[in-house]
Amino acid sequence: MSQGGRDEVDSGRRVASVVAPAPTPADIGIVAALSMEVGYLIDRLRRVRKYHAAAMPVIEGELDGKIVAIAIGGMGRAAARRAATVLLDGHRPSWMVSAGFAGGLNPALGRYELALPDEVIDPEGRRFPVHRPDALGGIRSAAGRLLTVDRLILDASEKRLLHETSGADLVDMESSGVAALCAERLVRFLSVRVVSDDAGTTLPPELGSLMTKSGSYRVGAALRAVWNRPSRIKDFWNLHEQALESADRLARFVAHCLAELPA
């Protein structure tokens, strides 16, 4: 090998050591399904480092003196558990948080309401403990039961039925996946949610076909939905605006919760 070849190899090694530092042990690990859910929260972090692990983005930074690692794992229980495993194995946080949007099942919960469930259940009826702080310094939030399901719940009548049969107040697709792993690993678990659609709201039926498991949009499906029903443009735009508002409120709420969590 020529001297130039050795220089190129050595240079490559030096670059690799710079762009891929070892993860720092974190105080708190956060699992989210969608980048939109935690985008505003990531904006609050200082000294940010980004990784890719198990084909998912992991963002590490500092918030109010605590080291936070966020994994964006995609939709569903299996994806959430995989993201939580990445954080627990690589960053070793003492708290794990499942953060994101939730559908309201209890009619008493309005859109944009903040929630700290005190119980999480999965579709099989298993219940998981939640280490919910006793007080959060004046920010109002709902408690209650969070049900994790394996598909999007779009119709208001189905939300009503789930509320009646499960007694749950909220529904999501990820929290029990994280909660189950934390119960196995004896790690403290918290779910932090914002109601993105209330119990009386029926979402566009096309929404289920538009979303991939990674949480991104299928462009072709979106174009077909708009082509077939041009009136859906306004519906999708409203959903986008509501999602941004939900994410902004969630970021402020999560930041406040993290500041209150004991070491």
Secondary structure, 3 states (H helix, E strand, C coil): CCHHHHHHHHHHHHHHHHHCCCCCCCCEEEEECCHHHHHHHHHCCEEEEEEEECCEEEEEEEECCEEEEEEECCCCHHHHHHHHHHHHHHCCCCEEEEEEEEEECCCCCCCCCEECCCEEECCCCCEECCCCCCCCCCCCCECCEEEECCCCCCCHHHHHHHHHHHCCCEEECCHHHHHHHHHHHCCEEEEEEEEEECCCCCCCCCHHHHECCCCCECHHHHHHHHHHCCCHHHHHHHHHHHHHHHHHHHHHHHHHHHHHCCC
